[in-house]
Amino acid sequence: MTDRAKIIAAGVGFTAAAAAVTAGVSYIITKTLLEEALDREEPKVMQKAKRRITGTFKETEAYAVALRLAEELEKKDHERVEMESRDGTKLIGHWFGRDDAERVLIAMHGWRSTWAWDFGAIADFLFDNKCSVLFAEQRGQGESGGGYMGFGMVERYDCLDWIDWVNGRTGGALPVYLVGVSMGATTVLMASGLDLPENVHGIVADCGFTSAKAIWQHVCEDNMHLSYKVRQRVIDDLCKQRIQYRSDDYSTFDALKYNTRPVLFVHGADDTFVPVTMTYENYKICHAPKELLIVPGADHGLSYFVEREKYENLLKEFWEKYDTFSF
């Protein structure tokens, strides 16, 4: 081999090695991002980057208020419920029943959150307005079983199991509403495409995203400044291994095309985690009766803090309109 050929061969070898290293690093980053999205145990490296993903809520006065209200909700007298889902996963709920209830709410919290955190601020309003409430702990989080979160694709079926539990407790005599925040909102919207019992009278979706793929792409490109396109195949393969779904196997669009239940859509206009455009998209594709509340100045999940009176009035109007609605 000539000296020139040796130099070229060495260069090709170095380039191949560099490409292999780059590919390996990219895979590790992608795997870590997927673990952050789905795995119960959060990767330690991602804990440091969380602020870039979820914003700076901990630095606001509302954070201290939300923390206090969450602690107060947890301490209120209620029944801890344990049941087995249709796929055998242990699910935990918190039942606040009222003898004079006029309706039942099944509340689904968000990604890496808790039932008390997401609903602590609004809980007293719900109780004061004669709502019995079942606060679910989403699978892969809290005390519920499962090693992974399903971004609504899996949890939508858990909604059916909780509806069955509620109807078993109440005799199915009361109207039921599915309520969710963030990933919980996506969960209840995805559940709307299932064969729901007739006494499910409506859905309230606060700052939900449209699909796992859409929110992951947004977080990668807009929050983390990483290319999603070059990672999508690996993400989908890992996602399929964990929850038997790829990131775009089901979306709120797929559900809302068939949904017949009224939906109240809520979103903060200044949401830095889930773009408000996703709620506009969900609202547009929904052909069932629908209402829309966009709150200027509200970040992710904070619409109730910013526009409490408007939020409450819209909820009361929603119930008044659909509590006796026939499907």
C-alpha positions as CSV (number, residue, x, y, z in Angstrom):
1,M,0.0,0.0,0.0
2,T,1.4,3.4,-0.9
3,D,1.8,6.2,1.7
4,R,-1.1,8.1,0.1
5,A,-3.3,5.0,0.3
6,K,-2.3,4.5,3.9
7,I,-3.2,8.1,4.8
8,I,-6.6,7.8,3.0
9,A,-7.3,4.5,4.8
10,A,-6.4,6.0,8.1
11,G,-8.6,9.0,7.4
12,V,-11.5,6.7,6.5
13,G,-11.0,4.7,9.7
14,F,-10.9,7.8,11.8
15,T,-14.1,9.2,10.2
16,A,-15.8,5.8,10.7
17,A,-14.8,5.7,14.4
18,A,-15.9,9.3,14.9
19,A,-19.2,8.5,13.3
20,A,-19.6,5.5,15.5
21,V,-18.9,7.6,18.7
22,T,-21.3,10.3,17.6
23,A,-24.0,7.7,16.9
24,G,-23.3,6.1,20.3
25,V,-23.6,9.4,22.1
26,S,-26.8,10.2,20.2
27,Y,-28.3,6.9,21.2
28,I,-27.5,7.4,24.9
29,I,-29.0,10.9,24.8
30,T,-32.1,9.6,23.0
31,K,-32.5,6.7,25.5
32,T,-32.2,9.1,28.4
33,L,-34.9,11.3,27.0
34,L,-37.2,8.4,26.5
35,E,-36.5,7.2,30.1
36,E,-37.4,10.6,31.3
37,A,-40.6,10.5,29.4
38,L,-41.8,7.0,30.3
39,D,-39.9,5.4,33.1
40,R,-41.1,5.5,36.7
41,E,-37.6,6.1,37.9
42,E,-36.4,9.5,36.6
43,P,-32.8,9.5,35.2
44,K,-30.6,11.6,37.6
45,V,-29.1,13.5,34.7
46,M,-32.5,14.8,33.7
47,Q,-33.3,16.1,37.1
48,K,-30.7,18.9,36.5
49,A,-32.3,19.7,33.1
50,K,-35.9,19.7,34.3
51,R,-36.1,23.5,34.5
52,R,-35.4,23.7,30.7
53,I,-38.4,21.4,30.1
54,T,-41.0,22.4,32.7
55,G,-40.3,26.1,33.3
56,T,-39.7,28.0,36.5
57,F,-42.9,27.5,38.5
58,K,-41.0,26.8,41.7
59,E,-39.8,30.4,41.7
60,T,-43.3,31.8,41.8
61,E,-45.6,32.7,44.7
62,A,-48.2,30.4,43.3
63,Y,-45.9,27.4,43.9
64,A,-46.0,28.0,47.7
65,V,-49.8,28.3,47.6
66,A,-50.1,25.1,45.4
67,L,-47.9,23.2,47.8
68,R,-49.9,24.2,50.9
69,L,-53.2,23.3,49.2
70,A,-51.9,19.9,48.0
71,E,-50.9,19.1,51.6
72,E,-54.3,20.2,52.9
73,L,-56.1,18.0,50.3
74,E,-54.0,14.9,51.2
75,K,-55.0,15.4,54.9
76,K,-58.7,15.7,54.3
77,D,-60.8,12.7,55.3
78,H,-61.3,10.3,52.3
79,E,-61.2,6.7,51.3
80,R,-58.0,5.2,49.7
81,V,-59.1,2.9,46.9
82,E,-57.1,0.1,45.3
83,M,-58.2,-1.9,42.3
84,E,-56.7,-4.0,39.5
85,S,-56.9,-2.6,35.9
86,R,-57.9,-4.8,33.0
87,D,-54.2,-5.5,32.2
88,G,-53.5,-6.5,35.8
89,T,-51.8,-3.3,37.0
90,K,-52.6,-2.1,40.5
91,L,-54.3,1.3,40.5
92,I,-54.7,3.6,43.5
93,G,-57.4,6.3,43.8
94,H,-58.6,8.7,46.5
95,W,-62.4,8.8,46.9
96,F,-64.1,11.9,48.3
97,G,-67.8,10.9,48.3
98,R,-70.8,13.1,49.2
99,D,-74.2,11.8,50.2
100,D,-75.8,14.8,48.4
101,A,-73.6,14.6,45.3
102,E,-75.1,15.8,42.0
103,R,-72.3,14.5,39.9
104,V,-69.0,12.5,40.0
105,L,-65.7,13.7,38.7
106,I,-62.8,11.3,37.8
107,A,-59.7,13.4,38.0
108,M,-56.4,12.4,36.2
109,H,-53.2,14.2,37.1
110,G,-50.3,15.0,34.9
111,W,-46.8,13.7,34.0
112,R,-44.5,13.2,37.0
113,S,-47.1,14.9,39.2
114,T,-49.6,13.9,41.9
115,W,-53.3,13.9,42.4
116,A,-53.1,16.4,45.3
117,W,-50.7,18.7,43.5
118,D,-52.7,19.1,40.3
119,F,-56.1,19.4,42.0
120,G,-55.3,20.8,45.5
121,A,-56.2,24.4,44.4
122,I,-59.6,23.5,42.9
123,A,-60.6,20.7,45.3
124,D,-62.7,22.8,47.7
125,F,-64.6,24.4,44.9
126,L,-65.5,20.9,43.6
127,F,-66.6,19.7,47.0
128,D,-68.6,22.9,47.7
129,N,-70.5,22.4,44.4
130,K,-71.7,18.9,45.3
131,C,-69.2,16.9,43.4
132,S,-68.0,13.5,44.5
133,V,-64.5,13.1,43.3
134,L,-62.3,10.2,42.5
135,F,-58.7,11.4,42.3
136,A,-56.7,8.7,40.4
137,E,-53.0,8.1,40.7
138,Q,-51.8,7.5,37.2
139,R,-50.0,4.2,36.4
140,G,-46.2,4.4,36.7
141,Q,-46.5,7.2,39.3
142,G,-47.2,7.5,43.0
143,E,-48.6,4.4,44.6
144,S,-50.1,2.9,41.5
145,G,-48.3,0.0,39.9
146,G,-46.5,-0.1,36.5
147,G,-43.0,0.7,35.6
148,Y,-43.9,3.2,32.8
149,M,-46.2,6.1,32.0
150,G,-48.2,5.7,28.7
151,F,-48.8,9.4,27.8
152,G,-52.5,8.7,27.6
153,M,-52.3,5.8,25.1
154,V,-52.3,3.3,27.9
155,E,-54.1,5.3,30.6
156,R,-57.2,5.9,28.5
157,Y,-58.3,2.3,29.4
158,D,-57.7,3.0,33.1
159,C,-60.4,5.7,32.7
160,L,-62.8,2.9,31.8
161,D,-61.8,0.9,34.9
162,W,-62.3,3.9,37.1
163,I,-65.7,4.6,35.6
164,D,-66.7,1.0,36.3
165,W,-65.5,1.5,39.9
166,V,-67.5,4.7,40.4
167,N,-70.6,3.3,38.9
168,G,-70.3,0.3,41.1
169,R,-70.0,2.6,44.1
170,T,-72.8,5.0,43.1
171,G,-75.1,2.6,41.2
172,G,-74.5,4.5,38.0
173,A,-77.2,7.0,38.9
174,L,-75.0,10.2,38.7
175,P,-73.5,11.9,35.7
176,V,-69.8,11.3,35.4
177,Y,-67.2,13.8,34.1
178,L,-63.6,12.9,33.1
179,V,-61.3,15.7,34.2
180,G,-57.6,15.9,33.5
181,V,-54.6,18.3,33.7
182,S,-51.6,18.1,31.3
183,M,-51.0,14.4,30.5
184,G,-54.2,13.8,32.5
185,A,-56.0,16.0,30.0
186,T,-54.6,14.0,27.1
187,T,-55.6,10.8,28.9
188,V,-59.3,11.8,29.2
189,L,-59.4,13.2,25.7
190,M,-58.0,9.9,24.4
191,A,-60.6,8.0,26.5
192,S,-63.3,10.0,24.7
193,G,-62.8,7.7,21.6
194,L,-63.7,4.6,23.6
195,D,-67.1,3.1,24.2
196,L,-68.0,5.2,27.2
197,P,-71.0,4.4,29.5
198,E,-74.0,6.5,28.9
199,N,-73.7,8.3,32.3
200,V,-70.4,9.9,31.2
201,H,-71.7,13.4,30.5
202,G,-68.6,15.4,29.7
203,I,-64.9,15.9,29.7
204,V,-62.7,18.8,31.1
205,A,-59.2,19.0,29.5
206,D,-56.8,21.5,31.0
207,C,-53.6,22.1,28.9
208,G,-53.5,18.7,27.2
209,F,-51.2,17.8,24.3
210,T,-52.2,16.1,21.1
211,S,-49.9,13.0,21.1
212,A,-46.8,11.6,22.6
213,K,-44.9,12.3,19.4
214,A,-46.1,16.0,19.2
215,I,-45.1,16.8,22.8
216,W,-41.8,15.0,22.6
217,Q,-40.9,16.7,19.4
218,H,-41.8,20.1,20.9
219,V,-39.7,19.4,24.0
220,C,-36.7,18.1,22.0
221,E,-36.6,20.9,19.5
222,D,-38.0,23.9,21.4
223,N,-37.0,23.3,25.0
224,M,-33.9,21.1,24.6
225,H,-32.7,22.4,21.2
226,L,-32.1,18.8,19.9
227,S,-33.2,17.3,16.6
228,Y,-36.2,15.0,17.0
229,K,-36.1,13.7,13.4
230,V,-32.8,11.9,13.8
231,R,-34.0,10.4,17.1
232,Q,-37.6,9.4,16.2
233,R,-36.8,5.8,15.0
234,V,-34.9,5.0,18.2
235,I,-37.6,6.7,20.3
236,D,-40.3,4.7,18.7
237,D,-38.5,1.4,19.0
238,L,-37.8,2.0,22.7
239,C,-41.4,3.2,23.3
240,K,-42.8,0.1,21.6
241,Q,-40.6,-2.1,23.9
242,R,-41.9,-0.3,27.0
243,I,-45.6,0.3,26.5
244,Q,-46.4,-1.6,23.2
245,Y,-47.2,1.7,21.4
246,R,-45.1,3.9,19.2
247,S,-45.3,7.6,19.9
248,D,-47.8,8.3,17.1
249,D,-49.9,5.1,17.4
250,Y,-52.8,7.0,19.0
251,S,-53.6,10.7,19.4
252,T,-56.3,13.0,20.7
253,F,-57.2,13.6,17.1
254,D,-58.0,9.9,16.7
255,A,-60.3,10.0,19.7
256,L,-62.0,13.3,19.1
257,K,-63.1,12.4,15.6
258,Y,-65.4,9.8,17.2
259,N,-66.2,11.6,20.5
260,T,-69.8,12.5,21.2
261,R,-69.3,13.9,24.8
262,P,-69.2,17.6,25.5
263,V,-65.7,18.9,26.1
264,L,-64.5,22.0,28.0
265,F,-61.0,22.8,26.8
266,V,-58.8,25.0,29.0
267,H,-55.2,26.3,28.4
268,G,-52.9,29.0,29.5
269,A,-51.9,31.3,26.7
270,D,-48.3,31.6,28.1
271,D,-47.8,27.8,28.6
272,T,-44.1,27.1,28.3
273,F,-44.4,23.3,28.4
274,V,-47.4,22.3,26.2
275,P,-48.1,24.9,23.5
276,V,-51.5,26.5,23.6
277,T,-51.8,25.7,19.8
278,M,-52.3,22.0,20.8
279,T,-55.6,22.9,22.6
280,Y,-56.6,25.0,19.6
281,E,-56.0,21.9,17.4
282,N,-58.0,19.7,19.7
283,Y,-60.8,22.1,19.9
284,K,-60.9,22.4,16.1
285,I,-61.2,18.7,15.4
286,C,-63.8,18.1,18.1
287,H,-67.3,17.9,16.6
288,A,-69.1,17.3,19.9
289,P,-70.5,20.2,21.9
290,K,-67.5,22.2,23.2
291,E,-66.4,25.2,25.2
292,L,-63.0,26.9,25.2
293,L,-61.2,28.9,27.8
294,I,-57.8,30.4,27.0
295,V,-56.2,32.3,29.9
296,P,-53.8,35.1,29.1
297,G,-50.7,35.2,31.4
298,A,-51.2,31.6,32.6
299,D,-48.3,29.1,32.3
300,H,-48.7,25.4,32.3
301,G,-51.5,24.2,34.5
302,L,-51.9,27.6,36.1
303,S,-55.1,28.8,34.5
304,Y,-57.1,28.3,37.6
305,F,-54.7,30.5,39.6
306,V,-54.9,33.3,37.1
307,E,-58.6,33.3,36.2
308,R,-60.2,31.5,39.1
309,E,-63.6,33.2,38.9
310,K,-63.9,32.7,35.1
311,Y,-62.8,29.1,35.4
312,E,-65.3,28.3,38.2
313,N,-68.2,30.0,36.4
314,L,-67.5,28.1,33.2
315,L,-67.4,24.8,35.1
316,K,-70.8,25.6,36.8
317,E,-72.3,26.5,33.4
318,F,-70.9,23.3,31.9
319,W,-72.4,21.2,34.6
320,E,-75.8,23.0,34.5
321,K,-75.9,22.4,30.8
322,Y,-74.9,18.8,30.7
323,D,-75.8,17.1,34.0
324,T,-79.2,16.2,32.6
325,F,-78.1,15.8,29.0
326,S,-79.1,12.5,27.3
327,F,-76.7,10.5,25.1
